[in-house]
Amino acid sequence: MTEQEKGLQAEIQLALLVKGILVIAGTIGDADAPVKSIKVTGVRKNLAKNIYRFNRDSTGFYPQTEAAKGADFLLLMKAKNLDQEGMIEFESDAGSVALAYRLEDQAKISRSLVDHLRHAADYLDIEELRESLGVAVQYISFDGIQGAKQGYFGCLDIIDGNGIQGWAVNLAKPSDPLKIRVLLRSRIIGTAYTVFSRNDVSASAGVPLPACGFHLKWNRVTLPPELKQLDRDNPCELLVQIEGTNLVLVNLKGKWPSVGDLLGWCNPQPVPMSGSAKKIAVETFLDKDPVENEVAAKVKAIAFFLPQFHPIPENDAWWGPGFTEWTNVTQAKPSFPGHEQPHIPGELGFYDLRLPELREAQARLAREYGIYGFCYYYYWFAGRRILERPLDDMLKSGSPDFPFCICWANESWSKRWDGSEDEVLLKQEHTPDTDVAFIRDVIPILKDPRYIQINGAPLLIVYRVNLFPDPKRTTAVWRKICADEGLPNIHLAAVEFTGFNDPYGNGFDSSIEFPPLNISPAETVTNEIDELDKDFSGGIYDYRQYAIQVMLREPAPYRRYRGIIPGWDNTPRRGKRASLFVDPEPQTYEMWLRAIVEETRNALPVGERFIFINAWNEWAEGAHLEPDIRHGRAYLESTRRGLTGRSDWQVLAEYARVKGSLSGSELEDWLSDIESQLLARDRSLQYLRRLHSMKTPLEFNRVIFSPVPSSMLEYNYNVKGGGHGVLDTVNNQALHEHITLDHRRCALFAGWCIAPEAHVGAQSATLFFLEHLNNRKRYFASVIGRAKREDVASTFPDMGESVTLYAGYHFYGELSQLDAGEYRMGVFQRAEQKNIETLFDGVLRVV
């Protein structure tokens, strides 16, 4: 075999042996005789694992391609390797034949043959084979052997009631997100983008691929009106394409939904539930684990976590009984008009980290807004640990089930709060023995199943590498000890402390950018601050200028994980000697975050794309994502948008201005996000126009949810169950499990409710309530007017139309008097001599 043929063989193995599928074209004996059995003999009998067969007479299959001209069959079989010389012998009752497996020709198989292969898989009706083939055929294209290196590929995995799911990738630019469009009857009915990770596709292809998965949900699909006139049993073959190409994605399952399926999925009707089923559903929901994050982040964001929000004996001795981080936070004073101090926490309050409920709430909040995990500061001084309880409790209890890692804060503790050797409270000393003791102490932590890994290696971070006498020796010893203890690899990352810029030379695998350390602001604005306190001796800097400075920073010549701060102001710790940024706006933070997300996606392979946020809860340094009373969840919202690439148009415009020029995948991402914003605005305008055209007073019913007045206390007496109802939508959005509402805005509620013997009409009054899930406090709103719901009347014919016909409700509710938290919605309906209470599924989170 020549070198060229060997090269071709390697290429074809990449193209055709994905998931072990071997595709062979050739002629066997009498072309008209049906093939009853085929088996492999010769030098490599173990090539065959389940041989499947068919011929042109029984299947109507005949490949009309240059590469397979004259071939009367295709043989698809499970295979592990090729014969070294590319030869395989076959025997059949139609005669023996020696088939020369021509690698060069096979590499040129065209798209038409690919289509025949798909039909063949459908004919064989073998699920495993069909799925394997669906992946394999994506690597066959007009470009022959180059098809494994360039071109657009993809397929559909699932089409069901949850939507259309699949994957697509451009191998020439695998990091670029693609726009997928779905057509029905030559009309575009929906679009989606490849923003989800698909590790299975990367594993099958044998090469790392970025987020290539897409999921188009039915609530984002608009069906052609004429579809309602067709037979509901007719199949609807959808055309799913990568926009800008002619590639039609293959439906692996082979089965298309019916007209009835599509109409039901895109226009779901509420299913009335019995009273007992409703009660069980509500109780089950309230017992559920925290809501899982639905954010499809482009990178994994890790937020540094400070465990100093609980009292410890050391702080009691140094600072006074009961001291926690909150002590400094609440005593901070502003140094000039507009100086945002003190920072007062919002919905989580002045919490105590010893409470497991609080730690669960933090993890739930972080997960909801796209934070992948926490990095706990680990305080270890020659075997003495402090502030260890939150981490230890989490390790022992297994809760919260949220990814984490640790950062050894290996500097001395001082009264200056800066790790200096002045006024030392607890000294950090490094010796060979203490460094060995440290790694042995943390190995059990590194083995926790929740611990964050990079390519299978636990991530261990060190805050100040410069304090090690011999960091290269220390890291070598750590790696050996970890290997001896069952951890063959660990990923050591060094925080880029002041002056540090050489992780490899110090035995580390990477560094972590940690603003504002090691990145000094270009200029101060201290002299520009009006009415600055005359005793102020610190430094004041402009947050936006600093964000742009760090955004445009030159890439490092080593593995650097980018970092970001939502703000910085250490006034609570340093007083008039503080360093702080002015105008740290969420929009600027989001622009900065978007920049480091883009750089990370382009610079690092899938599985290694991490960024670090300083911090989740550094309240005494003005660096916290946790909500405060001034900004609420604004920084969390910006975090979610920045991680998922769904920024507001104002942020996108500012981003483009700051960057100066966009190109390649960065430009395509930017255009995709702009398009998403415009589409969302179009939908909003259409909805507002439709709302404005409504003439009935019911559509504009507006009420205020308020604490129950004494006049309503009668509803607490003689309360019975037995009602039925559903909260269909909130703000025109289907309520599946939970939805978040802003207490400063009205919310539009719509659904239906009925109760035995509760007779209602178009002008009936109904009392709705929202119940806080923690303190059970209720807020009531009386709504005048009901809407016809003939579907409900037909579902409950035995209850009579006087009860069921006007089951609908539709009103705006003001939430301004509600406390922040999670609520469930219910309704009281008056019946004869009793009040019937009905609870709806779903949780409304008010912020």
C-alpha positions in Angstrom: 0.0 0.0 0.0 1.4 3.4 -1.0 1.7 6.3 1.4 -1.0 8.0 -0.5 -3.3 5.0 -0.1 -2.5 4.8 3.6 -3.4 8.5 4.0 -6.7 7.8 2.1 -7.4 4.9 4.4 -7.0 7.0 7.5 -9.3 9.7 6.0 -12.0 7.2 5.1 -11.8 5.6 8.5 -12.6 9.0 10.0 -15.4 9.6 7.5 -17.0 6.2 7.5 -16.2 4.3 10.7 -17.9 6.8 13.1 -19.5 4.6 15.7 -18.1 1.5 13.9 -20.1 1.6 10.7 -18.5 0.3 7.5 -20.2 1.1 4.2 -19.3 -1.1 1.2 -20.5 -0.8 -2.4 -20.0 -3.5 -5.0 -21.4 -6.3 -7.1 -22.1 -9.8 -6.0 -22.7 -12.7 -8.4 -26.0 -12.6 -10.3 -27.5 -9.2 -9.8 -31.0 -10.5 -10.2 -30.8 -13.2 -7.6 -31.9 -12.2 -4.1 -29.2 -12.3 -1.5 -30.3 -14.7 1.2 -27.2 -14.8 3.3 -23.8 -13.2 3.3 -20.9 -14.0 5.6 -17.3 -12.8 5.7 -14.5 -15.2 5.3 -10.8 -14.8 4.7 -8.1 -13.1 6.7 -10.3 -11.1 9.0 -13.3 -13.1 10.0 -13.8 -10.9 13.1 -14.7 -8.0 10.8 -18.3 -8.9 10.7 -20.6 -8.4 13.7 -24.3 -8.7 12.5 -24.5 -8.4 8.7 -27.6 -6.9 7.2 -28.6 -7.3 3.6 -31.0 -6.2 0.9 -31.1 -6.0 -2.9 -32.5 -3.8 -5.5 -35.5 -6.1 -6.3 -36.8 -6.2 -2.7 -36.2 -2.7 -1.8 -36.3 -0.6 -4.9 -32.8 0.5 -4.1 -30.2 1.1 -6.8 -27.3 3.6 -6.3 -26.9 5.8 -9.3 -23.5 7.3 -8.5 -20.2 7.4 -10.2 -18.4 5.8 -7.2 -20.9 2.9 -7.0 -21.8 2.5 -10.7 -22.8 -1.1 -11.4 -23.2 -1.9 -7.7 -26.3 -4.0 -7.0 -26.3 -3.8 -3.2 -25.0 -2.1 -0.2 -23.8 -4.0 2.7 -23.9 -2.3 6.1 -22.3 -4.1 9.0 -20.8 -3.4 12.4 -17.0 -3.4 12.0 -14.0 -2.6 14.1 -11.3 -2.2 11.4 -10.5 -2.7 7.8 -8.4 -5.4 6.2 -4.8 -4.2 5.9 -4.9 -4.4 2.1 -8.4 -3.2 1.8 -9.7 -6.6 0.6 -12.7 -8.5 2.0 -13.9 -11.9 0.6 -17.6 -12.7 0.6 -19.5 -15.9 0.1 -23.2 -16.2 -0.9 -25.5 -18.7 -2.6 -25.3 -16.6 -5.7 -21.5 -17.3 -6.0 -18.3 -16.1 -4.5 -16.8 -12.8 -5.3 -13.7 -10.9 -4.2 -14.6 -7.3 -3.5 -11.8 -4.7 -3.8 -12.5 -2.0 -1.3 -11.4 1.1 -3.2 -10.6 3.7 -0.7 -10.2 6.5 -3.1 -13.4 5.9 -4.9 -15.3 5.3 -1.7 -14.2 8.7 -0.4 -16.0 10.3 -3.3 -19.4 8.9 -2.5 -21.9 11.6 -3.4 -24.9 13.1 -1.6 -27.3 11.0 -3.7 -25.7 7.8 -2.3 -26.0 9.2 1.2 -29.8 9.6 0.6 -29.9 5.9 -0.5 -28.1 4.9 2.7 -30.7 6.7 4.7 -33.5 4.8 3.0 -31.6 1.6 3.5 -31.4 2.2 7.3 -35.2 2.9 7.3 -35.8 -0.4 5.4 -33.7 -2.4 7.8 -35.7 -0.8 10.7 -32.9 -1.4 13.2 -32.8 1.5 15.6 -29.2 1.2 16.7 -28.0 1.0 13.1 -30.2 3.9 12.0 -28.7 6.1 14.7 -25.2 5.1 13.9 -25.7 5.7 10.2 -27.3 9.1 11.0 -24.0 10.2 12.5 -21.8 8.4 9.9 -23.4 9.8 6.8 -22.9 13.3 7.9 -19.2 12.9 7.1 -19.8 11.9 3.4 -20.0 14.9 1.0 -19.2 16.0 -2.5 -15.7 17.0 -1.4 -14.6 13.4 -0.9 -11.9 13.0 1.7 -12.2 16.7 2.5 -15.7 16.0 3.7 -14.3 14.9 7.0 -12.7 18.2 7.5 -15.0 20.8 6.1 -18.7 21.3 5.3 -22.0 21.5 7.1 -23.3 18.4 8.9 -26.1 17.6 11.2 -29.2 15.5 11.9 -32.5 15.5 13.8 -32.6 13.4 17.0 -36.1 13.9 18.4 -39.4 15.3 17.2 -42.0 15.1 20.0 -44.2 17.2 22.2 -41.2 19.0 23.6 -40.1 20.3 20.2 -37.5 19.6 17.6 -34.0 18.6 18.8 -30.9 17.9 16.8 -27.4 19.1 16.1 -25.5 20.9 13.3 -22.0 22.0 12.8 -19.8 23.7 10.2 -16.5 21.7 10.4 -14.6 24.6 8.8 -15.7 26.9 11.6 -16.9 24.5 14.4 -17.2 27.3 17.0 -19.7 29.3 14.9 -23.3 29.0 16.0 -25.6 28.1 13.2 -29.2 29.2 12.5 -31.6 26.3 11.9 -34.8 27.0 10.0 -37.8 24.7 9.9 -40.2 24.7 6.9 -43.6 23.2 6.4 -45.3 23.4 3.0 -42.6 25.7 1.7 -43.1 28.2 4.6 -40.7 28.9 7.5 -42.5 28.1 10.7 -39.7 28.5 13.2 -36.0 29.0 13.7 -33.4 28.0 16.3 -29.7 28.4 17.0 -27.1 25.8 17.9 -26.4 26.8 21.5 -26.5 23.5 23.4 -23.5 21.2 24.2 -23.6 17.8 22.6 -20.9 15.7 24.0 -22.3 12.6 22.3 -21.7 14.2 18.9 -18.2 15.1 19.8 -17.5 11.6 21.0 -19.0 10.0 17.9 -17.1 12.3 15.5 -13.8 11.7 17.3 -13.1 15.4 17.4 -14.0 18.1 19.9 -17.0 20.1 18.7 -18.5 23.2 20.4 -22.1 23.8 21.4 -23.8 22.3 18.3 -27.2 21.2 19.6 -30.4 23.0 19.0 -33.9 22.8 20.4 -36.9 24.5 18.8 -39.9 24.5 21.2 -43.4 24.5 19.8 -44.4 27.7 21.5 -41.9 29.4 19.1 -43.5 27.8 16.0 -46.2 29.5 13.8 -48.2 26.9 11.8 -49.8 27.8 8.4 -53.5 28.5 8.9 -54.5 26.0 6.2 -53.1 23.2 8.3 -56.4 23.1 10.3 -58.3 22.1 7.1 -56.2 19.0 6.5 -56.9 15.5 7.8 -55.5 15.3 11.3 -54.0 11.8 10.6 -51.9 13.0 7.6 -48.1 13.1 8.3 -46.4 16.4 8.2 -42.9 16.1 6.7 -40.8 19.0 7.9 -37.9 20.5 6.1 -35.1 21.3 8.6 -32.2 23.2 7.0 -29.0 25.0 8.1 -29.7 28.6 6.9 -27.4 29.6 4.0 -26.8 26.0 2.9 -28.8 23.4 0.9 -28.2 20.7 3.6 -31.5 19.2 4.8 -31.0 17.5 8.2 -31.9 13.8 8.4 -34.7 12.7 10.7 -33.1 9.7 12.5 -36.3 8.3 13.7 -37.8 8.4 10.2 -41.3 9.1 11.6 -42.9 12.5 11.1 -45.6 14.0 13.3 -49.2 14.1 12.1 -51.2 17.2 11.5 -53.1 16.5 14.7 -49.8 16.2 16.6 -48.5 19.6 15.4 -51.8 21.3 16.1 -51.9 19.9 19.6 -48.3 20.7 20.3 -48.4 24.2 19.0 -51.8 25.0 20.5 -52.0 23.1 23.8 -55.3 23.1 25.6 -55.5 23.0 29.4 -56.4 19.6 30.7 -58.9 19.9 33.6 -57.8 17.9 36.7 -59.9 16.4 39.5 -59.7 17.9 43.0 -57.7 15.1 44.4 -55.3 15.1 41.4 -54.8 18.9 41.8 -54.1 18.5 45.5 -51.5 15.8 44.9 -49.9 17.8 42.1 -49.5 20.9 44.3 -48.1 19.0 47.2 -45.7 17.2 44.9 -44.5 20.4 43.4 -43.9 22.0 46.8 -41.7 19.1 47.7 -39.6 19.3 44.6 -35.9 20.0 44.6 -34.7 23.5 43.6 -35.6 24.4 40.1 -33.0 23.2 37.6 -31.1 25.7 35.6 -32.3 26.0 32.0 -29.6 28.3 30.9 -27.5 27.1 28.0 -24.3 28.9 28.7 -21.5 29.1 26.1 -18.9 28.8 28.8 -18.9 27.6 32.4 -18.8 30.5 35.0 -17.3 29.8 38.4 -18.0 32.5 41.1 -15.6 32.9 44.1 -17.4 32.3 47.4 -16.5 33.9 50.7 -17.4 31.7 53.7 -17.1 34.5 56.4 -20.8 35.1 57.0 -21.1 33.3 60.3 -19.4 33.9 63.7 -16.2 32.0 64.7 -14.1 32.1 67.9 -11.1 33.8 66.1 -13.2 36.7 64.9 -14.9 37.0 68.2 -11.4 37.4 69.8 -10.0 39.8 67.2 -13.0 42.0 66.4 -15.6 41.4 69.2 -18.3 38.9 69.9 -20.6 38.1 67.0 -18.4 39.6 64.3 -19.1 38.5 60.8 -18.5 40.1 57.4 -21.9 41.8 57.8 -20.4 43.9 60.7 -18.1 45.7 58.3 -20.7 45.9 55.5 -23.3 47.7 57.5 -20.9 50.2 59.1 -19.6 51.5 55.8 -20.1 55.2 55.1 -20.1 57.1 51.7 -17.1 59.4 51.0 -18.9 61.6 48.4 -22.4 62.3 47.1 -23.6 59.3 45.0 -21.1 56.9 46.6 -23.1 53.7 46.9 -22.4 52.7 50.5 -23.4 50.7 52.4 -24.4 47.8 50.2 -27.6 46.3 51.8 -28.5 42.7 50.8 -31.8 42.1 49.1 -33.9 38.9 49.1 -31.3 36.7 50.9 -31.0 39.2 53.7 -28.2 39.3 56.3 -27.8 35.6 56.2 -25.9 33.1 58.3 -24.0 30.4 56.3 -24.5 27.8 59.0 -28.1 27.5 57.8 -28.6 24.7 55.2 -31.7 26.4 53.8 -29.6 29.5 53.0 -26.9 27.5 51.2 -29.6 25.8 49.1 -31.1 29.1 48.2 -27.7 30.5 47.1 -27.1 27.4 44.9 -30.7 27.6 43.4 -30.2 31.3 42.6 -26.8 30.8 41.1 -28.0 27.9 39.0 -31.0 29.8 37.8 -28.8 32.5 36.3 -26.2 30.3 34.7 -23.5 30.1 37.3 -21.9 26.7 36.9 -20.3 26.4 40.3 -18.7 28.1 43.4 -15.1 28.3 44.3 -14.8 28.3 48.1 -11.9 30.2 49.7 -10.1 27.6 51.8 -8.3 28.9 54.9 -5.6 26.5 56.1 -2.7 27.5 58.3 -0.2 24.7 58.9 -3.1 22.3 59.7 -5.3 24.9 61.4 -8.5 25.7 59.5 -10.9 28.6 60.0 -14.2 29.5 58.4 -14.5 25.8 57.5 -18.0 25.1 58.6 -20.0 26.0 55.5 -17.8 23.8 53.3 -17.7 21.0 55.8 -21.5 21.0 56.2 -21.9 21.0 52.5 -19.5 18.0 52.2 -21.1 16.0 55.0 -24.7 16.6 53.9 -24.3 16.3 50.2 -26.4 19.4 49.8 -26.6 21.6 47.9 -25.9 19.4 44.9 -24.0 22.1 43.1 -20.5 22.0 41.5 -17.7 23.5 43.5 -13.9 23.7 43.8 -11.6 25.3 46.4 -9.0 28.1 46.3 -6.3 27.9 49.0 -6.1 31.5 50.4 -2.5 30.9 51.4 -1.7 34.4 52.8 -1.5 35.7 56.3 -4.5 37.2 58.0 -4.0 40.8 59.1 -6.0 43.6 60.5 -5.5 45.4 57.2 -7.6 42.8 55.3 -5.0 42.7 52.5 -2.8 39.7 53.3 0.1 41.9 54.3 2.6 41.1 57.0 1.6 44.2 59.0 -0.6 43.7 62.1 -0.7 39.9 61.5 -3.5 38.0 63.2 -2.8 34.5 61.8 0.5 33.9 60.0 0.8 31.7 57.0 4.1 29.8 56.7 5.2 27.5 53.9 7.6 24.6 54.5 7.9 21.3 52.6 6.2 19.5 55.5 3.2 21.9 55.7 2.7 22.0 52.0 2.6 18.2 51.9 0.2 18.2 54.9 -2.1 20.6 52.9 -2.5 18.4 49.9 -3.2 15.3 52.0 -5.8 17.4 53.9 -7.7 18.3 50.7 -7.5 15.1 48.7 -10.8 13.8 50.2 -12.4 17.1 49.0 -11.0 16.7 45.5 -12.7 13.3 45.3 -16.2 14.6 46.0 -18.5 13.8 43.0 -19.5 17.4 42.8 -16.0 18.7 42.6 -15.2 20.7 39.4 -12.8 19.0 37.0 -11.0 20.0 33.8 -10.7 17.1 31.4 -11.1 14.7 34.3 -8.6 16.4 36.6 -9.8 18.1 39.8 -9.2 21.9 39.7 -7.2 23.1 42.6 -6.5 26.9 42.8 -3.8 28.7 44.8 -4.2 32.3 45.6 -0.5 33.4 46.1 2.0 31.2 44.4 4.8 33.7 45.1 4.7 32.8 48.8 5.9 29.2 48.0 9.7 28.9 48.6 9.9 26.5 45.6 6.6 26.3 43.8 7.8 23.9 41.1 9.0 21.4 43.7 5.8 21.8 45.7 3.6 21.1 42.7 5.6 18.1 41.7 5.2 16.6 45.1 1.5 17.4 45.1 1.0 15.6 41.8 2.9 12.5 43.0 0.9 12.3 46.3 -2.4 12.7 44.4 -1.4 10.0 42.0 -0.6 7.7 44.9 -4.0 8.4 46.4 -6.0 7.6 43.3 -6.0 10.9 41.5 -3.7 10.4 38.5 -4.2 14.0 37.3 -4.9 17.3 39.0 -5.2 20.7 37.3 -3.3 23.3 39.3 -4.3 26.9 38.6 -2.6 30.0 40.0 -4.4 33.3 40.7 -2.7 36.1 38.8 -1.6 38.0 41.9 0.4 41.2 41.5 3.4 40.5 39.4 2.6 36.9 38.5 2.7 35.9 34.9 4.4 32.5 34.6 2.2 29.5 35.6 4.2 26.9 33.6 7.5 28.0 35.0 6.1 27.5 38.5 4.6 24.1 37.9 1.0 25.1 37.3 -1.2 24.2 34.4 -2.9 27.6 34.1 -3.6 30.9 35.6 -6.8 32.7 36.6 -7.2 36.4 35.8 -8.4 38.1 39.0 -9.2 41.7 38.6 -8.5 44.2 40.0 -5.3 42.3 41.1 -2.4 42.4 38.7 -4.3 44.8 36.3 -3.9 48.3 37.5 -6.4 50.9 36.2 -4.9 53.1 33.5 -5.9 56.3 35.3 -7.6 57.6 38.4 -10.6 59.9 38.5 -10.2 60.8 42.2 -9.6 64.4 41.4 -12.8 64.6 39.4 -15.1 63.6 42.2 -17.1 66.5 43.6 -17.4 67.1 47.3 -15.0 64.2 48.1 -14.4 63.8 51.8 -11.3 65.7 52.7 -10.0 62.7 54.7 -10.2 60.4 51.8 -6.7 59.0 50.8 -7.7 56.0 48.6 -8.1 55.7 44.9 -11.2 56.1 42.7 -11.4 54.7 39.2 -14.0 54.6 36.4 -15.5 51.1 36.0 -16.3 51.5 32.3 -12.8 52.6 31.5 -11.4 49.7 33.4 -13.8 47.2 31.8 -12.7 48.3 28.3 -9.0 48.2 29.4 -9.3 44.6 30.5 -11.6 43.6 27.6 -9.0 44.7 25.0 -6.1 43.1 26.9 -3.7 41.1 24.8 -4.0 37.3 25.2 -1.5 35.6 27.4 1.2 33.2 25.9 -0.1 30.6 28.4 -3.4 29.1 29.5 -5.2 31.9 31.2 -8.8 31.7 32.4 -10.4 35.1 32.1 -11.9 36.9 35.1 -14.3 39.7 35.8 -15.7 41.8 38.6 -19.2 43.2 38.8 -17.8 46.1 40.8 -15.2 46.9 43.5 -15.4 49.0 46.6 -13.6 47.9 49.8 -14.8 50.9 51.8 -16.3 48.5 54.5 -12.8 47.2 55.2 -10.5 50.2 54.4 -12.7 53.2 55.2 -11.2 56.4 53.8 -8.2 54.4 52.4 -10.5 52.4 50.1 -10.0 51.7 46.4 -13.2 51.7 44.4 -14.8 52.1 41.0 -17.6 54.5 40.3 -20.5 53.8 38.0 -20.3 50.0 38.0 -23.5 49.5 35.9 -24.9 46.1 35.1 -24.9 46.9 31.3 -21.1 47.6 31.4 -20.5 44.4 33.3 -22.5 42.5 30.7 -20.5 44.0 27.9 -17.3 43.0 29.6 -18.6 39.5 30.3 -19.6 39.0 26.7 -16.1 39.9 25.6 -14.4 37.3 27.8 -17.0 34.7 26.9 -16.3 35.2 23.2 -12.5 35.0 23.8 -12.9 31.9 25.8 -15.0 30.2 23.2 -12.5 30.9 20.5 -9.4 30.2 22.5 -10.3 27.0 24.4 -11.7 23.6 23.4 -15.0 22.3 24.7 -14.8 21.0 28.2 -12.1 23.6 29.1 -14.1 26.8 28.7 -14.2 28.4 32.1 -14.4 31.9 33.3 -14.2 33.2 36.9 -16.3 35.9 38.5 -15.0 37.8 41.5 -17.3 37.2 43.3 -20.6 35.7 44.4 -20.6 37.4 47.8 -17.7 39.7 48.5 -20.0 42.2 50.1 -17.2 44.0 52.0 -15.4 44.6 48.7 -18.4 45.7 46.7 -18.0 42.6 44.4 -21.2 40.5 44.6 -23.7 39.0 42.3 -26.1 38.3 45.1 -29.0 40.8 44.9 -29.0 44.0 46.9 -31.8 46.5 47.5 -30.4 48.9 45.0 -30.0 46.7 41.9 -32.0 43.6 42.8 -31.1 40.8 40.4 -29.8 43.1 37.7 -26.3 41.7 37.8 -27.6 38.1 37.8 -29.8 39.0 34.8 -26.7 40.5 33.0 -24.7 37.4 33.9 -27.3 35.1 32.3 -27.5 37.2 29.2 -23.7 37.5 28.9 -23.2 33.8 29.3 -25.8 32.8 26.8 -25.2 35.5 24.2 -28.7 37.1 24.5 -27.8 40.7 25.4 -30.0 43.7 25.0 -29.5 45.7 21.9 -28.0 48.6 23.9 -25.3 46.3 25.2 -24.7 44.9 21.8 -24.3 48.3 20.3 -21.9 49.4 23.0 -19.9 46.2 22.6 -19.4 46.8 18.9 -18.3 50.4 19.5 -15.8 49.4 22.1 -14.4 46.5 20.0 -14.0 48.7 17.0 -14.3 45.9 14.4 -15.9 42.5 14.5 -15.1 39.5 12.2 -15.5 35.8 12.0 -17.5 33.9 14.6 -17.6 37.0 16.8 -19.4 39.0 14.1 -21.8 36.1 13.4 -22.6 35.8 17.1 -23.2 39.5 17.3 -25.5 39.5 14.2 -27.4 36.5 15.6 -28.0 38.2 18.9 -29.1 41.4 17.1 -31.5 39.4 15.0 -32.9 37.7 18.1 -33.5 41.1 19.7 -35.3 42.4 16.7 -37.5 39.2 16.4 -38.4 39.5 20.1 -39.4 43.2 19.6 -41.5 42.3 16.6 -43.3 39.7 18.6 -43.9 42.2 21.4 -45.3 44.8 19.0 -47.6 42.2 17.5 -48.8 41.2 20.9 -49.4 44.8 21.9 -51.3 45.5 18.7 -53.5 42.5 19.3 -54.1 43.5 22.9 -55.0 47.0 21.9 -57.5 45.7 19.4 -59.4 43.8 22.1 -62.7 45.6 22.9 -64.1 43.8 25.9 -63.6 45.3 29.3 -62.4 42.0 30.6 -59.2 42.2 28.7 -58.2 45.3 30.6 -59.3 44.3 34.1 -56.7 45.6 36.5 -56.5 44.8 40.2 -54.0 45.0 43.1 -52.9 42.1 45.2 -52.8 43.3 48.8 -52.8 41.7 52.3 -56.1 40.4 53.3 -58.4 43.1 54.9 -60.8 42.3 57.7 -63.7 42.4 55.4 -62.4 39.3 53.6 -61.8 37.2 56.7 -65.1 35.4 56.1 -63.3 33.4 53.4 -61.4 31.7 56.1 -64.5 30.0 57.4 -66.3 26.9 56.0 -63.6 26.4 53.4 -64.1 23.3 51.2 -62.1 21.6 48.4 -63.4 20.1 45.2 -62.8 23.0 42.8 -60.9 22.7 39.5 -58.8 25.2 37.7 -55.6 26.0 35.7 -53.4 29.0 35.5 -52.7 28.8 31.7 -50.4 31.7 31.1 -48.6 34.5 32.9 -47.7 37.5 30.7 -48.8 35.4 27.7 -46.2 32.8 28.6 -47.2 29.2 29.3 -46.6 28.3 33.0 -44.9 24.9 33.1 -43.3 25.0 36.6 -42.1 28.4 37.5 -41.9 32.0 36.2 -40.2 35.1 37.6 -42.1 38.4 37.9 -40.9 41.9 38.7 -42.9 43.4 41.6 -42.7 46.8 40.0 -44.7 45.7 37.0 -48.2 44.3 36.4 -48.6 40.7 35.4 -51.2 39.3 33.0 -52.9 36.2 34.4 -55.2 34.0 32.3 -56.8 30.6 32.9 -60.0 29.0 34.1 -61.6 27.8 37.4 -64.8 26.2 38.4 -66.4 24.8 41.6 -69.5 22.7 42.2 -72.6 24.8 42.9 -70.5 28.0 42.2 -72.7 29.6 39.6 -70.9 32.4 37.6 -71.7 34.7 34.7 -70.0 37.4 32.6 -70.0 39.9 35.5 -69.3 37.6 38.4 -66.7 38.5 41.1 -63.9 36.1 41.9 -61.4 36.3 44.7 -57.9 35.3 43.7 -54.9 35.1 46.1 -51.1 34.6 46.0 -49.7 32.7 49.0 -46.0 33.1 50.0 -44.5 29.6 50.2 -42.3 30.3 53.2 -44.5 32.4 55.6 -47.9 31.4 54.1 -48.9 35.1 54.0 -51.7 35.7 51.5 -52.4 38.6 49.2 -55.9 38.9 47.7 -57.3 40.5 44.6 -61.0 40.7 43.7 -61.6 40.4 39.9 -64.9 41.4 38.3 -65.9 39.6 35.1 -65.5 36.1 33.6 -64.9 34.8 30.1 -66.5 32.0 28.2 -64.7 28.7 28.1 -66.7 26.3 26.0 -63.9 23.7 26.2 -64.3 23.6 30.0 -68.1 23.3 29.7 -67.7 20.3 27.4 -65.2 18.7 29.7 -67.6 18.9 32.8 -71.0 18.5 31.2 -72.5 17.1 34.5 -71.8 20.3 36.4 -74.1 22.4 34.2 -73.3 25.5 32.1 -74.2 27.9 34.9 -71.1 26.6 36.6 -68.8 25.9 33.7 -69.6 28.2 30.7 -68.0 31.3 32.2 -65.0 29.5 33.7 -62.4 31.8 32.2 -60.5 34.6 33.8 -58.1 37.2 32.4 -56.8 40.1 34.4 -53.8 42.3 35.2 -52.5 42.1 38.7 -50.3 44.7 40.4 -47.6 43.1 42.6 -46.1 46.2 44.2 -47.3 45.2 47.7 -45.8 41.7 47.6 -42.7 40.7 49.4 -39.9 39.1 47.4 -40.2 35.3 47.3 -42.0 32.3 45.8 -45.8 32.1 45.6 -48.5 29.8 44.5 -51.8 31.1 43.1 -55.3 30.1 44.1 -58.9 31.2 44.0 -61.9 31.3 46.4 -65.3 30.7 44.8 -68.6 31.2 46.6 -71.0 28.2 46.5 -74.1 27.6 48.6 -73.2 27.8 52.3 -69.5 27.3 51.7 -66.3 28.7 50.1 -64.4 26.5 47.8 -60.6 27.0 47.6 -58.7 25.8 44.5 -54.9 25.9 44.1 -53.1 26.2 40.8 -50.0 24.4 39.7 -46.7 26.3 39.3 -44.7 28.7 41.3 -44.5 32.4 40.7 -41.2 33.9 41.8 -41.5 37.6 42.7 -38.4 39.8 42.7 
